[in-house]
Every structure is written in C-alpha cells, then in structure tokens.
Amino acid sequence: MTLVVGMVNQMKSHGEDISDRRVVEKILRSLPSRFDSLVVPIEETKDLDAYSMDELQASLISHEHRLGRYNDDSLENAFETQVTINPRRGSGRGKGRNPRRGQS
C-alpha cells in the first residue's frame, strides 16, 4: 500500500489530477480473489467519493489479520489432532478383532 501511495504522490507532483476515488477503485480491482468478501461490500455500501485510502488500508489490514488467524487456527487444529492420536492403536489395523486376544 505504501508503494501505491508513493506512486500516487509522484503522479500528483508531476501534475496528474488523480482523485482518491480513482485510486481506491484501482486498488479494489487489483486485489487477489481472497479479498472478494471485503471488496464487494465496500463497493456496494461505501460512498467511494468519501472513502479514503487510509480507511481502505485499515480494512485490508484487518481482513488480512482475520485471514491469518483462520489459517493459523486450522494449522493449529491439525497439529492438535495429530498429537492426540493414540499411539497404541497404530494405523487402525486390527479393528474388529477380539480385544482380549493376547491377554492371559
């Protein structure tokens, strides 16, 4: 996002008349599909003439944190599942056999 702000500032310093709305629209169009759940509500509910790049940046950062949290949870849950496997059961072989087998 810093790169975009720098480019916009350079364009403005060279006389380009570029509105925040135009920049916000371009950023929204260029985002990867994992941001679709954020882009659609912004486009449909926000007044893009009044929506600043700072607000957009805050929304994107918040969304990325949520995505990261869900990814971390799924990895953590997968790890917990692996840790709680009972090592005495092995790979599941022997199911349906007599549980008393081998006992005296």
Order of alpha helices (4+ residues) and beta strands (2+ residues): alpha-alpha-alpha-alpha
